[in-house]
Amino acid sequence: MSDDEQFWFCLTHHKVEGRDGCRNQDRLGPYATAAEASHALDKVEERNEDWDTDPKWNDDAAAED
């Protein structure tokens, strides 16, 4: 996949951008489609929830021992 076919989600402007968008440290991606990039924050939320509930990575569970 070339850069011209990639999309990013800008965390500053909360919008999907192409290659010539904001600097990479201010965005998530790259994604293969604009639709995928538009759901970047949903994916982040899903992954955070998975980590928060994963017993191997849950600090609260270790504190209870």
C-alpha positions in Angstrom: 0.0 0.0 0.0 1.5 3.3 -1.0 1.2 6.5 1.0 -1.3 7.9 -1.5 -3.6 5.0 -0.6 -3.4 5.5 3.2 -5.4 7.5 5.6 -4.9 8.9 9.1 -7.1 10.2 11.8 -5.9 13.6 13.1 -6.2 14.0 16.9 -5.9 17.8 16.6 -8.7 18.4 14.1 -10.7 15.1 14.7 -10.9 14.3 11.0 -9.6 11.9 8.4 -6.5 13.0 6.5 -4.4 11.8 3.6 -0.7 11.7 3.4 -0.3 15.5 3.4 -2.1 16.1 6.7 -0.8 17.0 10.1 2.4 15.7 11.5 2.4 12.0 12.4 2.8 12.5 16.1 -0.7 14.2 16.1 -2.5 11.4 14.3 -3.4 7.7 14.3 -2.7 5.4 11.4 -2.1 4.7 8.7 -5.3 2.9 7.7 -6.2 1.3 4.4 -9.5 3.2 4.0 -11.0 6.5 5.1 -13.8 4.6 6.7 -11.3 2.7 8.8 -9.5 5.9 9.8 -12.8 7.5 10.8 -13.3 4.8 13.4 -9.8 5.2 14.9 -11.0 6.5 18.3 -13.5 3.6 18.5 -10.6 1.2 18.0 -8.5 2.9 20.7 -11.5 2.7 23.1 -11.9 -1.0 22.4 -8.2 -1.7 22.9 -8.2 0.3 26.2 -11.2 -1.7 27.4 -9.5 -5.0 26.5 -6.3 -3.9 28.4 -8.3 -2.7 31.4 -10.1 -6.0 31.7 -7.2 -8.3 30.8 -6.2 -10.1 34.0 -2.5 -10.4 32.8 -2.3 -6.6 32.6 -4.7 -5.5 35.4 -2.8 -3.6 38.1 -5.9 -3.6 40.4 -5.9 -7.4 40.5 -2.3 -7.5 41.6 -3.0 -5.0 44.3 -5.7 -7.3 45.8 -3.3 -10.2 46.3 
